[in-house]
Amino acid sequence: MKLVSAKEMLDDAVKGHYAVGHFNLNNMESIRAFLLAAQETKSPIILGLSGGTAKYMGGYRTITDMVQGFINFLDITVPVALHVDHGKYSEVLDAIENGFSSVMFDGSAYPIAVNIEKTKEVVRLAHAKGISVEAEVGGIGGEEDGHIARGECADPNQCKMIADLGVDFLAAGIGNIHGKYPSDWEGLHFDLLADIKSRVGDLPLVLHGGSLIPADQIREAIRHGIAKINVNTECQIAFTEATRKYFEENKDRESKGFTPRAVLAYGLEATKEMCIKKMELFGSIGKA
Ligand code: 13P
C-alpha cells in the first residue's frame, strides 16, 4: 500500500461522525508502533512530523523511505498518510519534493494577509501532486504561552477566508493547547467551534493538543465537526513511563536485557497501546 493523501480519509470521517488520529513520530519505534496499531484495528492513520523530529530522523526523504519501507515490510493495508505537522513554508516545500502525502502549513503567526498568500501557494504546489493541505488560524497555545488557561482562539471570519483557499482541512484554536493542560484550563470552546463549523460547512476541522483532554470533550468536539485529532504528549509519556519501569524492574540486568532493542520494546508496546486507546475514543476503529 502506497502512502495516501489525508483528504479522503477525513472527508469520510466527517460523513461518518468520527475522527482520524494524527500521531507524531518521534523515532523508529513510533513508526512501527503506530503502523501496527492501525493495521490491528483496521483504522486509517495520519503520521505527523514536526520540523525538529524531521531533522532528528534524517530529513523528509529518509523518513518517507523509512515509513514506506515499513508499510511494505509489515504488509500494512490500511490507509496511511505521512504529514508535515506545523510546517514552516520551507519545510512544507521540502516535504512536497520528498514524498510526503500531506502537509500542514502553519501560517498562524503571520498577519492574516500573509497567511492567506502563503497558504494559497502551498495549496497550488501540493494539489498539483495530489498532496492534501492543512492550514491553521489562531495559533495553538503551548506550555510557554502566556495565555495557557484559555488557549488561543481563532477568528471565525479568518477561518472562512482560509477555508475558501481550497485547503483540505483546517486547524483552528478553540482553547486547546499542546502538552499538559494546567489545572485552571477553561476547556474547549464549543460555541466557537460551532460558529466556525457553520461558516466552513463540511470542511474537516482539526483539533491539535489532543492529549489529556477529557473523553467527554473529545466526543463533543467530534460531534461538532472535528475530524482529525493530533496526539503526541500522551504517547511520549506512555513510551517513557514504560521505559522507566523496565529499568526500575532491573530488566536490563537480566540475560540480554541490555540490548537497545530489548530496552525499547517496552516503550514501543506502550506507544501502540496508547494509540489504540485513542483510536477507540476517536471512533476510527474498523473504518479502514
Ligand atoms: P499534544 O502533544 O498535546 O498531544 O499535541 C500534539 C499536536 O497537536 C501536534 O500537532
Boltz pocket constraint, residues with backbone or C-beta under 6 A from the ligand:
constraints:
  - pocket:
      binder: B
      contacts: [[A, 24], [A, 85], [A, 86], [A, 177], [A, 178], [A, 179], [A, 180], [A, 207], [A, 208], [A, 209], [A, 210], [A, 211], [A, 230], [A, 231], [A, 232], [A, 233], [A, 234]]
      max_distance: 6.0
